[in-house]
Amino acid sequence: MKNMNKQSGFTLVEIAIVLVVIGLLLGGILKGQQLINSARVRNMADQNSGVQAAYFGFIDRFRQIPGDMLPADACTAIGSSVDPNCGGAPTIGGDRNGRVDQWEEAGAVWAHLSAAGFLNGTFAGNTTDAATYNAGVLSGDVPGNAFQQPIMLAYTNDYEAGTGAPTVRLSFAFGSGVQPALYRELDVKLDDGQAATGVMRPTVDTAVAGETGDDFAAALIWDGSGGSGPDCVSNAGAANASYNVDSDNETCNAVYLY
């Protein structure tokens, strides 16, 4: 009598168990990523609130605008910790024209706020152009966001305005390194969820006429037109402009208008 070879394999129950385990693992991974993204959105929202409180607290105490305060006045009012040249010819400060509109002033904002005790950390604020500002997190000159990209507080009109003309406003730039889907989630949390309306807007990477002083577009790149990836905003410049949540572009930026 011939021996019959017994075929072996997985039963339907075993296959079902494996599929359930894989589903649970994938669900846990996706849920974990959602929690991480939500934490990053909260971090950016809290950072904006902290900077806003620091800005107005500084004005209330010193009756001057951080960053725009004259370097010599900053040394006198805040102290020598604000500038290593306070004993001679200080350079960390602005021209006291009522707005932060120069690269030197954009960096000095953080030196003034941190030296005065309104922000945690110590920032030198020694920035002279777009290159030094964008490298400011690594150099210790400016603070960074959750993705270690520089944030900014300055006057600009380099933001999405739909079919309207953007006006020069004091704006907090959340920093790049953020995909559009996260910025839309942040917009929903802080504003109306729309790209062309409200106090939170995505930025544009081209100079917009009407600014005085330096144009900060070079530090506010967002739309990928320079070869950095897909557009962060769909229908930019139109009334129906929206965050391109399908884009994986990580050079996106957005501002909160004060």
C-alpha positions as CSV (number, residue, x, y, z in Angstrom):
1,M,0.0,0.0,0.0
2,K,1.4,3.3,-1.0
3,N,2.0,6.0,1.5
4,M,-0.2,9.0,0.8
5,N,1.6,12.4,1.2
6,K,-0.2,14.6,3.6
7,Q,-0.4,18.2,2.3
8,S,0.2,20.8,4.9
9,G,-0.9,24.5,4.9
10,F,-2.6,27.2,6.8
11,T,-6.2,26.9,7.8
12,L,-8.7,29.6,7.3
13,V,-8.7,30.3,11.0
14,E,-4.9,30.8,11.0
15,I,-5.0,33.1,8.0
16,A,-7.8,35.1,9.7
17,I,-5.7,35.5,12.9
18,V,-2.7,36.7,10.9
19,L,-4.8,39.3,9.0
20,V,-6.3,40.5,12.3
21,V,-2.8,40.9,13.8
22,I,-1.6,42.8,10.7
23,G,-4.7,45.0,10.9
24,L,-4.1,45.8,14.5
25,L,-0.4,46.6,13.9
26,L,-1.3,48.9,11.0
27,G,-4.0,50.6,13.0
28,G,-1.7,51.2,15.8
29,I,1.0,52.7,13.5
30,L,-1.6,55.0,11.9
31,K,-3.0,56.0,15.3
32,G,0.4,56.7,16.6
33,Q,1.2,58.9,13.6
34,Q,-2.0,60.8,14.2
35,L,-1.1,61.4,17.8
36,I,2.3,62.6,16.8
37,N,0.8,65.1,14.3
38,S,-1.7,66.3,16.8
39,A,1.1,66.9,19.3
40,R,3.0,68.9,16.7
41,V,0.0,71.0,15.9
42,R,-0.6,71.8,19.6
43,N,3.1,72.6,19.9
44,M,2.9,75.2,17.0
45,A,-0.3,76.6,18.4
46,D,1.2,77.0,21.9
47,Q,4.4,78.5,20.4
48,N,2.3,81.2,18.6
49,S,0.4,82.0,21.8
50,G,3.7,82.2,23.8
51,V,5.3,84.6,21.3
52,Q,2.2,86.7,21.1
53,A,2.1,87.1,24.9
54,A,5.9,87.8,25.0
55,Y,5.6,90.5,22.3
56,F,2.8,92.4,24.0
57,G,4.4,91.9,27.4
58,F,7.6,93.4,26.2
59,I,5.8,96.5,24.8
60,D,3.9,96.9,28.1
61,R,7.1,96.9,30.1
62,F,9.5,98.8,27.8
63,R,7.0,100.9,25.7
64,Q,9.0,99.9,22.6
65,I,8.8,97.1,20.0
66,P,11.1,94.2,20.4
67,G,13.5,94.0,17.5
68,D,12.8,97.6,16.5
69,M,14.2,99.1,19.7
70,L,17.5,101.0,19.1
71,P,20.5,98.9,20.1
72,A,21.7,101.4,22.6
73,D,18.3,101.6,24.2
74,A,18.1,97.8,24.4
75,C,21.4,97.8,26.3
76,T,20.2,100.4,28.7
77,A,16.7,99.0,29.3
78,I,17.3,95.3,29.1
79,G,21.0,94.9,30.1
80,S,24.3,93.8,28.7
81,S,23.1,90.2,28.2
82,V,21.2,91.4,25.1
83,D,24.3,92.2,23.1
84,P,28.0,91.4,23.6
85,N,28.9,94.9,22.3
86,C,26.8,96.8,24.9
87,G,30.1,98.2,26.3
88,G,30.9,99.8,22.9
89,A,28.9,100.0,19.8
90,P,25.9,97.6,20.1
91,T,24.3,96.2,17.0
92,I,21.4,94.0,18.1
93,G,18.4,96.2,17.5
94,G,16.5,98.3,14.9
95,D,15.8,101.8,13.8
96,R,12.7,102.5,15.9
97,N,10.4,103.2,13.0
98,G,7.5,101.3,14.6
99,R,7.8,98.0,12.7
100,V,10.1,95.0,12.4
101,D,11.0,95.3,8.7
102,Q,14.7,94.5,8.4
103,W,16.6,91.2,8.7
104,E,18.6,92.7,11.6
105,E,15.4,93.5,13.4
106,A,13.8,90.1,12.7
107,G,16.7,88.5,14.5
108,A,16.8,91.1,17.3
109,V,13.2,90.3,18.2
110,W,14.4,87.0,19.8
111,A,17.4,88.5,21.4
112,H,15.3,91.2,23.1
113,L,12.5,88.9,24.2
114,S,14.8,86.2,25.6
115,A,17.2,88.7,27.3
116,A,14.2,90.4,28.9
117,G,12.9,87.1,30.2
118,F,9.8,86.8,28.1
119,L,11.0,83.7,26.2
120,N,12.8,80.6,27.4
121,G,16.3,80.1,26.1
122,T,18.9,82.5,24.9
123,F,19.1,83.8,21.3
124,A,21.8,86.0,19.9
125,G,19.6,87.5,17.2
126,N,22.6,88.3,15.0
127,T,21.0,88.1,11.5
128,T,21.8,90.3,8.5
129,D,20.1,88.6,5.6
130,A,17.9,85.7,4.5
131,A,20.8,83.2,4.6
132,T,21.9,84.0,8.2
133,Y,18.2,84.0,9.4
134,N,17.4,80.7,7.8
135,A,20.5,79.2,9.4
136,G,19.6,80.9,12.7
137,V,18.4,77.8,14.6
138,L,21.7,76.0,14.2
139,S,23.7,79.2,15.0
140,G,21.6,79.9,18.1
141,D,20.4,83.2,16.8
142,V,16.7,82.4,16.4
143,P,14.3,79.8,17.9
144,G,12.9,77.0,15.8
145,N,9.6,75.2,15.5
146,A,8.8,71.5,16.2
147,F,10.7,70.6,13.0
148,Q,13.7,72.7,13.9
149,Q,13.0,75.4,11.2
150,P,13.3,79.1,12.1
151,I,10.2,81.0,13.2
152,M,9.7,84.7,12.5
153,L,7.9,87.7,13.9
154,A,7.9,90.6,11.4
155,Y,5.9,92.9,9.2
156,T,5.1,91.3,5.8
157,N,2.5,91.0,3.1
158,D,3.9,87.7,1.7
159,Y,0.8,85.7,2.5
160,E,-2.2,84.2,0.5
161,A,-5.0,86.7,0.1
162,G,-7.1,85.0,-2.5
163,T,-8.2,87.6,-5.1
164,G,-7.5,90.5,-2.8
165,A,-4.3,92.5,-2.2
166,P,-2.5,91.5,1.0
167,T,-1.6,94.4,3.4
168,V,1.6,94.7,5.4
169,R,0.8,93.1,8.8
170,L,2.7,92.1,11.8
171,S,2.8,88.3,11.4
172,F,4.1,85.3,13.2
173,A,5.6,82.7,10.8
174,F,5.2,79.2,12.1
175,G,8.2,78.0,10.1
176,S,8.7,75.6,7.2
177,G,9.2,71.8,7.4
178,V,5.5,71.3,7.7
179,Q,3.2,69.5,5.2
180,P,0.0,71.3,4.1
181,A,-2.3,68.8,5.9
182,L,-0.8,69.8,9.2
183,Y,-1.1,73.5,8.4
184,R,-4.8,73.0,7.5
185,E,-5.3,71.2,10.8
186,L,-3.6,74.1,12.6
187,D,-5.8,76.6,10.7
188,V,-8.9,74.7,11.8
189,K,-7.7,74.8,15.4
190,L,-6.8,78.5,15.4
191,D,-9.0,80.0,12.7
192,D,-11.5,79.1,10.0
193,G,-9.6,76.4,8.1
194,Q,-9.5,78.5,4.9
195,A,-6.3,79.4,3.1
196,A,-7.5,82.8,1.8
197,T,-9.4,84.2,4.7
198,G,-9.0,84.7,8.5
199,V,-6.0,85.5,10.6
200,M,-4.0,82.4,9.6
201,R,-2.8,82.2,6.0
202,P,-0.2,80.2,4.0
203,T,2.7,82.2,2.8
204,V,3.9,83.0,-0.7
205,D,7.5,82.8,-1.9
206,T,7.5,85.8,-4.2
207,A,8.0,89.4,-3.2
208,V,4.7,91.3,-3.0
209,A,4.8,95.0,-3.8
210,G,4.1,97.4,-1.0
211,E,6.5,96.4,1.7
212,T,9.1,98.8,3.1
213,G,12.5,97.6,4.3
214,D,13.5,94.1,3.5
215,D,11.2,91.6,1.9
216,F,10.9,88.4,3.9
217,A,9.7,86.1,1.1
218,A,13.1,84.5,1.1
219,A,12.4,83.0,4.5
220,L,8.8,82.2,3.9
221,I,9.0,79.8,0.9
222,W,5.9,77.6,0.7
223,D,4.6,76.7,-2.8
224,G,7.3,74.5,-4.3
225,S,7.7,76.7,-7.4
226,G,11.4,76.6,-6.8
227,G,11.5,72.8,-7.3
228,S,11.0,71.9,-3.7
229,G,7.9,69.8,-4.3
230,P,4.2,70.0,-5.1
231,D,2.3,73.2,-4.4
232,C,1.2,73.6,-0.8
233,V,-1.9,75.5,-1.8
234,S,-4.3,74.6,-4.5
235,N,-5.7,77.5,-6.7
236,A,-3.3,80.0,-5.1
237,G,-4.4,83.6,-5.8
238,A,-8.1,82.6,-6.2
239,A,-11.1,83.0,-4.0
240,N,-11.2,79.2,-3.6
241,A,-7.5,78.8,-2.6
242,S,-7.1,75.8,-0.2
243,Y,-4.4,73.8,1.5
244,N,-3.3,71.0,-0.8
245,V,-3.6,68.3,1.8
246,D,-2.5,65.6,-0.7
247,S,0.9,67.3,-1.1
248,D,3.9,65.8,0.8
249,N,5.9,69.1,0.3
250,E,7.8,69.8,3.5
251,T,8.8,73.4,2.7
252,C,5.4,74.8,3.5
253,N,5.0,77.8,5.8
254,A,2.1,79.9,7.1
255,V,1.6,83.0,9.2
256,Y,-0.7,84.2,12.0
257,L,-1.7,87.8,11.5
258,Y,-1.5,89.9,14.7
